[in-house]
Amino acid sequence: MKFFLTIAVCSFLDTTCTPPITYPNQFNSWNDCMYNAYKESVIVLNSIDPIVVEKNRLATKFTCEQAHGA
């Protein structure tokens, strides 16, 4: 089975999220997808000013979904 990863950045203050980004690469297992979701979440949050993350209580929301036809 193949899985694809989708990540959004969400605010815990007003419960809004950015439009999700679906990563183009597919993963061979749920485990690989989840591992990369956490890894990419760190990269995404590190790319945002820490003051903005703190002020808006930002976090990532992600999912790994089975690719159609996989």
PyMOL Python script that loads the backbone (N, CA, C, O; Angstrom):
from pymol import cmd

cmd.read_pdbstr("""\
ATOM      1  N   MET A   1       0.838  -1.183   0.000  1.00  0.00           N
ATOM      2  CA  MET A   1       0.000   0.000   0.000  1.00  0.00           C
ATOM      3  C   MET A   1       0.877   1.238   0.000  1.00  0.00           C
ATOM      4  O   MET A   1       1.969   1.243   0.568  1.00  0.00           O
ATOM      5  N   LYS A   2       0.386   2.281  -0.642  1.00  0.00           N
ATOM      6  CA  LYS A   2       1.050   3.575  -0.671  1.00  0.00           C
ATOM      7  C   LYS A   2       0.186   4.579   0.092  1.00  0.00           C
ATOM      8  O   LYS A   2      -1.042   4.497   0.089  1.00  0.00           O
ATOM      9  N   PHE A   3       0.867   5.536   0.751  1.00  0.00           N
ATOM     10  CA  PHE A   3       0.174   6.561   1.523  1.00  0.00           C
ATOM     11  C   PHE A   3       0.705   7.926   1.141  1.00  0.00           C
ATOM     12  O   PHE A   3       1.878   8.075   0.800  1.00  0.00           O
ATOM     13  N   PHE A   4      -0.168   8.924   1.201  1.00  0.00           N
ATOM     14  CA  PHE A   4       0.300  10.280   0.987  1.00  0.00           C
ATOM     15  C   PHE A   4       0.020  11.115   2.231  1.00  0.00           C
ATOM     16  O   PHE A   4      -0.932  10.861   2.969  1.00  0.00           O
ATOM     17  N   LEU A   5       0.864  12.110   2.445  1.00  0.00           N
ATOM     18  CA  LEU A   5       0.864  12.940   3.642  1.00  0.00           C
ATOM     19  C   LEU A   5       0.273  14.306   3.339  1.00  0.00           C
ATOM     20  O   LEU A   5       0.609  14.931   2.333  1.00  0.00           O
ATOM     21  N   THR A   6      -0.609  14.761   4.216  1.00  0.00           N
ATOM     22  CA  THR A   6      -1.186  16.097   4.127  1.00  0.00           C
ATOM     23  C   THR A   6      -0.980  16.782   5.483  1.00  0.00           C
ATOM     24  O   THR A   6      -1.267  16.209   6.534  1.00  0.00           O
ATOM     25  N   ILE A   7      -0.472  18.034   5.432  1.00  0.00           N
ATOM     26  CA  ILE A   7      -0.219  18.793   6.661  1.00  0.00           C
ATOM     27  C   ILE A   7      -0.849  20.181   6.544  1.00  0.00           C
ATOM     28  O   ILE A   7      -0.794  20.814   5.489  1.00  0.00           O
ATOM     29  N   ALA A   8      -1.452  20.644   7.648  1.00  0.00           N
ATOM     30  CA  ALA A   8      -1.960  22.019   7.767  1.00  0.00           C
ATOM     31  C   ALA A   8      -1.415  22.601   9.062  1.00  0.00           C
ATOM     32  O   ALA A   8      -1.072  21.863   9.985  1.00  0.00           O
ATOM     33  N   VAL A   9      -1.336  23.911   9.127  1.00  0.00           N
ATOM     34  CA  VAL A   9      -0.955  24.596  10.356  1.00  0.00           C
ATOM     35  C   VAL A   9      -2.235  25.169  10.953  1.00  0.00           C
ATOM     36  O   VAL A   9      -2.996  25.856  10.271  1.00  0.00           O
ATOM     37  N   CYS A  10      -2.466  24.878  12.237  1.00  0.00           N
ATOM     38  CA  CYS A  10      -3.706  25.277  12.887  1.00  0.00           C
ATOM     39  C   CYS A  10      -3.430  26.091  14.145  1.00  0.00           C
ATOM     40  O   CYS A  10      -2.404  25.938  14.809  1.00  0.00           O
ATOM     41  N   SER A  11      -4.391  26.963  14.444  1.00  0.00           N
ATOM     42  CA  SER A  11      -4.327  27.760  15.660  1.00  0.00           C
ATOM     43  C   SER A  11      -5.230  27.137  16.717  1.00  0.00           C
ATOM     44  O   SER A  11      -6.398  26.847  16.459  1.00  0.00           O
ATOM     45  N   PHE A  12      -4.682  26.937  17.898  1.00  0.00           N
ATOM     46  CA  PHE A  12      -5.477  26.427  19.005  1.00  0.00           C
ATOM     47  C   PHE A  12      -6.293  27.536  19.666  1.00  0.00           C
ATOM     48  O   PHE A  12      -7.136  27.255  20.518  1.00  0.00           O
ATOM     49  N   LEU A  13      -6.055  28.804  19.281  1.00  0.00           N
ATOM     50  CA  LEU A  13      -6.830  29.914  19.827  1.00  0.00           C
ATOM     51  C   LEU A  13      -8.173  30.053  19.145  1.00  0.00           C
ATOM     52  O   LEU A  13      -9.204  30.154  19.810  1.00  0.00           O
ATOM     53  N   ASP A  14      -8.169  30.058  17.823  1.00  0.00           N
ATOM     54  CA  ASP A  14      -9.432  30.262  17.109  1.00  0.00           C
ATOM     55  C   ASP A  14      -9.850  29.060  16.254  1.00  0.00           C
ATOM     56  O   ASP A  14     -10.800  29.148  15.475  1.00  0.00           O
ATOM     57  N   THR A  15      -9.154  27.964  16.400  1.00  0.00           N
ATOM     58  CA  THR A  15      -9.451  26.679  15.733  1.00  0.00           C
ATOM     59  C   THR A  15      -9.526  26.798  14.211  1.00  0.00           C
ATOM     60  O   THR A  15     -10.301  26.089  13.568  1.00  0.00           O
ATOM     61  N   THR A  16      -8.722  27.690  13.637  1.00  0.00           N
ATOM     62  CA  THR A  16      -8.646  27.785  12.181  1.00  0.00           C
ATOM     63  C   THR A  16      -7.374  27.095  11.710  1.00  0.00           C
ATOM     64  O   THR A  16      -6.412  26.946  12.464  1.00  0.00           O
ATOM     65  N   CYS A  17      -7.390  26.677  10.445  1.00  0.00           N
ATOM     66  CA  CYS A  17      -6.222  26.020   9.851  1.00  0.00           C
ATOM     67  C   CYS A  17      -5.930  26.624   8.485  1.00  0.00           C
ATOM     68  O   CYS A  17      -6.826  27.121   7.802  1.00  0.00           O
ATOM     69  N   THR A  18      -4.668  26.571   8.104  1.00  0.00           N
ATOM     70  CA  THR A  18      -4.300  26.941   6.746  1.00  0.00           C
ATOM     71  C   THR A  18      -4.820  25.868   5.801  1.00  0.00           C
ATOM     72  O   THR A  18      -5.130  24.760   6.240  1.00  0.00           O
ATOM     73  N   PRO A  19      -4.920  26.175   4.519  1.00  0.00           N
ATOM     74  CA  PRO A  19      -5.258  25.103   3.574  1.00  0.00           C
ATOM     75  C   PRO A  19      -4.190  24.010   3.669  1.00  0.00           C
ATOM     76  O   PRO A  19      -3.000  24.314   3.736  1.00  0.00           O
ATOM     77  N   PRO A  20      -4.601  22.760   3.675  1.00  0.00           N
ATOM     78  CA  PRO A  20      -3.623  21.672   3.804  1.00  0.00           C
ATOM     79  C   PRO A  20      -2.726  21.551   2.580  1.00  0.00           C
ATOM     80  O   PRO A  20      -3.136  21.832   1.453  1.00  0.00           O
ATOM     81  N   ILE A  21      -1.506  21.130   2.828  1.00  0.00           N
ATOM     82  CA  ILE A  21      -0.541  20.879   1.764  1.00  0.00           C
ATOM     83  C   ILE A  21      -0.381  19.362   1.655  1.00  0.00           C
ATOM     84  O   ILE A  21      -0.062  18.694   2.639  1.00  0.00           O
ATOM     85  N   THR A  22      -0.602  18.828   0.460  1.00  0.00           N
ATOM     86  CA  THR A  22      -0.388  17.406   0.221  1.00  0.00           C
ATOM     87  C   THR A  22       0.986  17.237  -0.413  1.00  0.00           C
ATOM     88  O   THR A  22       1.275  17.822  -1.457  1.00  0.00           O
ATOM     89  N   TYR A  23       1.809  16.454   0.209  1.00  0.00           N
ATOM     90  CA  TYR A  23       3.167  16.236  -0.269  1.00  0.00           C
ATOM     91  C   TYR A  23       3.139  15.314  -1.478  1.00  0.00           C
ATOM     92  O   TYR A  23       2.371  14.353  -1.503  1.00  0.00           O
ATOM     93  N   PRO A  24       3.970  15.594  -2.484  1.00  0.00           N
ATOM     94  CA  PRO A  24       3.906  14.823  -3.734  1.00  0.00           C
ATOM     95  C   PRO A  24       4.439  13.388  -3.621  1.00  0.00           C
ATOM     96  O   PRO A  24       4.018  12.504  -4.367  1.00  0.00           O
ATOM     97  N   ASN A  25       5.356  13.170  -2.693  1.00  0.00           N
ATOM     98  CA  ASN A  25       5.924  11.814  -2.577  1.00  0.00           C
ATOM     99  C   ASN A  25       4.973  10.905  -1.808  1.00  0.00           C
ATOM    100  O   ASN A  25       4.281  11.341  -0.888  1.00  0.00           O
ATOM    101  N   GLN A  26       4.954   9.646  -2.198  1.00  0.00           N
ATOM    102  CA  GLN A  26       4.135   8.659  -1.507  1.00  0.00           C
ATOM    103  C   GLN A  26       5.037   7.789  -0.653  1.00  0.00           C
ATOM    104  O   GLN A  26       6.223   7.619  -0.937  1.00  0.00           O
ATOM    105  N   PHE A  27       4.452   7.247   0.392  1.00  0.00           N
ATOM    106  CA  PHE A  27       5.204   6.414   1.332  1.00  0.00           C
ATOM    107  C   PHE A  27       4.725   4.979   1.221  1.00  0.00           C
ATOM    108  O   PHE A  27       3.554   4.714   0.948  1.00  0.00           O
ATOM    109  N   ASN A  28       5.651   4.062   1.439  1.00  0.00           N
ATOM    110  CA  ASN A  28       5.357   2.635   1.263  1.00  0.00           C
ATOM    111  C   ASN A  28       4.603   2.016   2.427  1.00  0.00           C
ATOM    112  O   ASN A  28       4.088   0.904   2.310  1.00  0.00           O
ATOM    113  N   SER A  29       4.533   2.722   3.547  1.00  0.00           N
ATOM    114  CA  SER A  29       3.822   2.172   4.710  1.00  0.00           C
ATOM    115  C   SER A  29       3.255   3.309   5.555  1.00  0.00           C
ATOM    116  O   SER A  29       3.685   4.458   5.462  1.00  0.00           O
ATOM    117  N   TRP A  30       2.294   2.953   6.366  1.00  0.00           N
ATOM    118  CA  TRP A  30       1.717   3.901   7.328  1.00  0.00           C
ATOM    119  C   TRP A  30       2.821   4.417   8.258  1.00  0.00           C
ATOM    120  O   TRP A  30       2.888   5.610   8.552  1.00  0.00           O
ATOM    121  N   ASN A  31       3.669   3.520   8.708  1.00  0.00           N
ATOM    122  CA  ASN A  31       4.753   3.885   9.613  1.00  0.00           C
ATOM    123  C   ASN A  31       5.673   4.939   8.995  1.00  0.00           C
ATOM    124  O   ASN A  31       6.013   5.924   9.651  1.00  0.00           O
ATOM    125  N   ASP A  32       6.073   4.742   7.750  1.00  0.00           N
ATOM    126  CA  ASP A  32       6.931   5.715   7.071  1.00  0.00           C
ATOM    127  C   ASP A  32       6.236   7.065   6.931  1.00  0.00           C
ATOM    128  O   ASP A  32       6.855   8.113   7.116  1.00  0.00           O
ATOM    129  N   CYS A  33       4.968   7.033   6.608  1.00  0.00           N
ATOM    130  CA  CYS A  33       4.209   8.269   6.449  1.00  0.00           C
ATOM    131  C   CYS A  33       4.110   9.018   7.777  1.00  0.00           C
ATOM    132  O   CYS A  33       4.322  10.230   7.825  1.00  0.00           O
ATOM    133  N   MET A  34       3.795   8.309   8.839  1.00  0.00           N
ATOM    134  CA  MET A  34       3.684   8.943  10.161  1.00  0.00           C
ATOM    135  C   MET A  34       5.020   9.514  10.623  1.00  0.00           C
ATOM    136  O   MET A  34       5.076  10.624  11.153  1.00  0.00           O
ATOM    137  N   TYR A  35       6.080   8.764  10.423  1.00  0.00           N
ATOM    138  CA  TYR A  35       7.413   9.238  10.802  1.00  0.00           C
ATOM    139  C   TYR A  35       7.722  10.550  10.082  1.00  0.00           C
ATOM    140  O   TYR A  35       8.201  11.505  10.692  1.00  0.00           O
ATOM    141  N   ASN A  36       7.443  10.585   8.788  1.00  0.00           N
ATOM    142  CA  ASN A  36       7.706  11.789   8.009  1.00  0.00           C
ATOM    143  C   ASN A  36       6.752  12.927   8.355  1.00  0.00           C
ATOM    144  O   ASN A  36       7.118  14.094   8.223  1.00  0.00           O
ATOM    145  N   ALA A  37       5.553  12.614   8.790  1.00  0.00           N
ATOM    146  CA  ALA A  37       4.613  13.652   9.221  1.00  0.00           C
ATOM    147  C   ALA A  37       5.175  14.413  10.415  1.00  0.00           C
ATOM    148  O   ALA A  37       5.121  15.642  10.452  1.00  0.00           O
ATOM    149  N   TYR A  38       5.708  13.694  11.380  1.00  0.00           N
ATOM    150  CA  TYR A  38       6.298  14.364  12.542  1.00  0.00           C
ATOM    151  C   TYR A  38       7.541  15.144  12.146  1.00  0.00           C
ATOM    152  O   TYR A  38       7.754  16.263  12.612  1.00  0.00           O
ATOM    153  N   LYS A  39       8.359  14.554  11.287  1.00  0.00           N
ATOM    154  CA  LYS A  39       9.580  15.208  10.828  1.00  0.00           C
ATOM    155  C   LYS A  39       9.252  16.505  10.066  1.00  0.00           C
ATOM    156  O   LYS A  39       9.863  17.544  10.315  1.00  0.00           O
ATOM    157  N   GLU A  40       8.300  16.437   9.154  1.00  0.00           N
ATOM    158  CA  GLU A  40       7.897  17.615   8.385  1.00  0.00           C
ATOM    159  C   GLU A  40       7.220  18.657   9.277  1.00  0.00           C
ATOM    160  O   GLU A  40       7.353  19.858   9.038  1.00  0.00           O
ATOM    161  N   SER A  41       6.503  18.209  10.290  1.00  0.00           N
ATOM    162  CA  SER A  41       5.865  19.144  11.222  1.00  0.00           C
ATOM    163  C   SER A  41       6.902  20.016  11.920  1.00  0.00           C
ATOM    164  O   SER A  41       6.689  21.215  12.103  1.00  0.00           O
ATOM    165  N   VAL A  42       8.009  19.424  12.304  1.00  0.00           N
ATOM    166  CA  VAL A  42       9.092  20.188  12.937  1.00  0.00           C
ATOM    167  C   VAL A  42       9.648  21.213  11.946  1.00  0.00           C
ATOM    168  O   VAL A  42       9.889  22.364  12.309  1.00  0.00           O
ATOM    169  N   ILE A  43       9.848  20.796  10.712  1.00  0.00           N
ATOM    170  CA  ILE A  43      10.375  21.709   9.689  1.00  0.00           C
ATOM    171  C   ILE A  43       9.404  22.872   9.465  1.00  0.00           C
ATOM    172  O   ILE A  43       9.819  24.029   9.401  1.00  0.00           O
ATOM    173  N   VAL A  44       8.122  22.562   9.349  1.00  0.00           N
ATOM    174  CA  VAL A  44       7.108  23.600   9.119  1.00  0.00           C
ATOM    175  C   VAL A  44       7.080  24.585  10.287  1.00  0.00           C
ATOM    176  O   VAL A  44       7.116  25.797  10.075  1.00  0.00           O
ATOM    177  N   LEU A  45       7.019  24.079  11.503  1.00  0.00           N
ATOM    178  CA  LEU A  45       6.953  24.972  12.664  1.00  0.00           C
ATOM    179  C   LEU A  45       8.233  25.782  12.828  1.00  0.00           C
ATOM    180  O   LEU A  45       8.184  26.939  13.248  1.00  0.00           O
ATOM    181  N   ASN A  46       9.368  25.191  12.505  1.00  0.00           N
ATOM    182  CA  ASN A  46      10.628  25.931  12.590  1.00  0.00           C
ATOM    183  C   ASN A  46      10.721  27.033  11.539  1.00  0.00           C
ATOM    184  O   ASN A  46      11.518  27.959  11.689  1.00  0.00           O
ATOM    185  N   SER A  47       9.929  26.951  10.490  1.00  0.00           N
ATOM    186  CA  SER A  47       9.960  27.979   9.440  1.00  0.00           C
ATOM    187  C   SER A  47       9.105  29.194   9.800  1.00  0.00           C
ATOM    188  O   SER A  47       9.128  30.203   9.097  1.00  0.00           O
ATOM    189  N   ILE A  48       8.358  29.095  10.886  1.00  0.00           N
ATOM    190  CA  ILE A  48       7.482  30.186  11.329  1.00  0.00           C
ATOM    191  C   ILE A  48       8.148  30.882  12.516  1.00  0.00           C
ATOM    192  O   ILE A  48       8.737  30.235  13.382  1.00  0.00           O
ATOM    193  N   ASP A  49       8.043  32.198  12.539  1.00  0.00           N
ATOM    194  CA  ASP A  49       8.600  32.980  13.642  1.00  0.00           C
ATOM    195  C   ASP A  49       8.066  32.426  14.975  1.00  0.00           C
ATOM    196  O   ASP A  49       6.853  32.297  15.140  1.00  0.00           O
ATOM    197  N   PRO A  50       8.949  32.099  15.918  1.00  0.00           N
ATOM    198  CA  PRO A  50       8.504  31.540  17.205  1.00  0.00           C
ATOM    199  C   PRO A  50       7.507  32.434  17.952  1.00  0.00           C
ATOM    200  O   PRO A  50       6.658  31.937  18.692  1.00  0.00           O
ATOM    201  N   ILE A  51       7.609  33.725  17.760  1.00  0.00           N
ATOM    202  CA  ILE A  51       6.655  34.644  18.406  1.00  0.00           C
ATOM    203  C   ILE A  51       5.257  34.425  17.837  1.00  0.00           C
ATOM    204  O   ILE A  51       4.270  34.464  18.572  1.00  0.00           O
ATOM    205  N   VAL A  52       5.174  34.196  16.533  1.00  0.00           N
ATOM    206  CA  VAL A  52       3.885  33.945  15.880  1.00  0.00           C
ATOM    207  C   VAL A  52       3.319  32.602  16.346  1.00  0.00           C
ATOM    208  O   VAL A  52       2.122  32.487  16.613  1.00  0.00           O
ATOM    209  N   VAL A  53       4.174  31.598  16.440  1.00  0.00           N
ATOM    210  CA  VAL A  53       3.740  30.278  16.919  1.00  0.00           C
ATOM    211  C   VAL A  53       3.169  30.407  18.332  1.00  0.00           C
ATOM    212  O   VAL A  53       2.099  29.876  18.630  1.00  0.00           O
ATOM    213  N   GLU A  54       3.886  31.107  19.183  1.00  0.00           N
ATOM    214  CA  GLU A  54       3.459  31.279  20.578  1.00  0.00           C
ATOM    215  C   GLU A  54       2.177  32.102  20.668  1.00  0.00           C
ATOM    216  O   GLU A  54       1.229  31.711  21.350  1.00  0.00           O
ATOM    217  N   LYS A  55       2.151  33.227  19.988  1.00  0.00           N
ATOM    218  CA  LYS A  55       1.006  34.154  20.052  1.00  0.00           C
ATOM    219  C   LYS A  55      -0.280  33.489  19.578  1.00  0.00           C
ATOM    220  O   LYS A  55      -1.347  33.695  20.156  1.00  0.00           O
ATOM    221  N   ASN A  56      -0.168  32.684  18.513  1.00  0.00           N
ATOM    222  CA  ASN A  56      -1.354  32.063  17.917  1.00  0.00           C
ATOM    223  C   ASN A  56      -1.565  30.616  18.340  1.00  0.00           C
ATOM    224  O   ASN A  56      -2.514  29.965  17.903  1.00  0.00           O
ATOM    225  N   ARG A  57      -0.670  30.114  19.199  1.00  0.00           N
ATOM    226  CA  ARG A  57      -0.744  28.719  19.681  1.00  0.00           C
ATOM    227  C   ARG A  57      -0.844  27.770  18.489  1.00  0.00           C
ATOM    228  O   ARG A  57      -1.772  26.967  18.391  1.00  0.00           O
ATOM    229  N   LEU A  58       0.138  27.882  17.581  1.00  0.00           N
ATOM    230  CA  LEU A  58       0.111  27.088  16.359  1.00  0.00           C
ATOM    231  C   LEU A  58       0.617  25.667  16.573  1.00  0.00           C
ATOM    232  O   LEU A  58       1.480  25.406  17.410  1.00  0.00           O
ATOM    233  N   ALA A  59       0.061  24.783  15.804  1.00  0.00           N
ATOM    234  CA  ALA A  59       0.477  23.376  15.781  1.00  0.00           C
ATOM    235  C   ALA A  59       0.156  22.833  14.397  1.00  0.00           C
ATOM    236  O   ALA A  59      -0.593  23.449  13.639  1.00  0.00           O
ATOM    237  N   THR A  60       0.714  21.697  14.076  1.00  0.00           N
ATOM    238  CA  THR A  60       0.376  21.074  12.800  1.00  0.00           C
ATOM    239  C   THR A  60      -0.715  20.029  13.003  1.00  0.00           C
ATOM    240  O   THR A  60      -0.849  19.422  14.065  1.00  0.00           O
ATOM    241  N   LYS A  61      -1.472  19.852  11.952  1.00  0.00           N
ATOM    242  CA  LYS A  61      -2.490  18.792  11.891  1.00  0.00           C
ATOM    243  C   LYS A  61      -2.155  18.012  10.640  1.00  0.00           C
ATOM    244  O   LYS A  61      -2.023  18.593   9.563  1.00  0.00           O
ATOM    245  N   PHE A  62      -2.015  16.701  10.766  1.00  0.00           N
ATOM    246  CA  PHE A  62      -1.623  15.927   9.600  1.00  0.00           C
ATOM    247  C   PHE A  62      -2.394  14.628   9.517  1.00  0.00           C
ATOM    248  O   PHE A  62      -2.975  14.138  10.486  1.00  0.00           O
ATOM    249  N   THR A  63      -2.367  14.096   8.300  1.00  0.00           N
ATOM    250  CA  THR A  63      -3.001  12.806   8.068  1.00  0.00           C
ATOM    251  C   THR A  63      -2.206  12.043   7.008  1.00  0.00           C
ATOM    252  O   THR A  63      -1.560  12.639   6.146  1.00  0.00           O
ATOM    253  N   CYS A  64      -2.267  10.741   7.089  1.00  0.00           N
ATOM    254  CA  CYS A  64      -1.720   9.868   6.062  1.00  0.00           C
ATOM    255  C   CYS A  64      -2.888   9.076   5.498  1.00  0.00           C
ATOM    256  O   CYS A  64      -3.567   8.338   6.213  1.00  0.00           O
ATOM    257  N   GLU A  65      -3.103   9.243   4.216  1.00  0.00           N
ATOM    258  CA  GLU A  65      -4.228   8.556   3.578  1.00  0.00           C
ATOM    259  C   GLU A  65      -3.723   7.605   2.522  1.00  0.00           C
ATOM    260  O   GLU A  65      -2.740   7.863   1.829  1.00  0.00           O
ATOM    261  N   GLN A  66      -4.432   6.492   2.423  1.00  0.00           N
ATOM    262  CA  GLN A  66      -4.045   5.498   1.425  1.00  0.00           C
ATOM    263  C   GLN A  66      -4.275   6.071   0.039  1.00  0.00           C
ATOM    264  O   GLN A  66      -5.329   6.640  -0.246  1.00  0.00           O
ATOM    265  N   ALA A  67      -3.290   5.915  -0.810  1.00  0.00           N
ATOM    266  CA  ALA A  67      -3.392   6.381  -2.198  1.00  0.00           C
ATOM    267  C   ALA A  67      -4.419   5.536  -2.929  1.00  0.00           C
ATOM    268  O   ALA A  67      -4.491   4.325  -2.725  1.00  0.00           O
ATOM    269  N   HIS A  68      -5.202   6.162  -3.767  1.00  0.00           N
ATOM    270  CA  HIS A  68      -6.217   5.440  -4.555  1.00  0.00           C
ATOM    271  C   HIS A  68      -5.535   4.443  -5.476  1.00  0.00           C
ATOM    272  O   HIS A  68      -4.533   4.757  -6.120  1.00  0.00           O
ATOM    273  N   GLY A  69      -6.070   3.278  -5.530  1.00  0.00           N
ATOM    274  CA  GLY A  69      -5.521   2.242  -6.395  1.00  0.00           C
ATOM    275  C   GLY A  69      -4.316   1.544  -5.823  1.00  0.00           C
ATOM    276  O   GLY A  69      -3.688   0.726  -6.495  1.00  0.00           O
ATOM    277  N   ALA A  70      -3.976   1.869  -4.552  1.00  0.00           N
ATOM    278  CA  ALA A  70      -2.799   1.243  -3.928  1.00  0.00           C
ATOM    279  C   ALA A  70      -3.206   0.013  -3.165  1.00  0.00           C
ATOM    280  O   ALA A  70      -2.359  -0.653  -2.569  1.00  0.00           O
TER     281      ALA A  70
END
""", "prot")
cmd.dss("prot")
cmd.show_as("cartoon", "prot")
cmd.util.cbc("prot")
cmd.orient("prot")
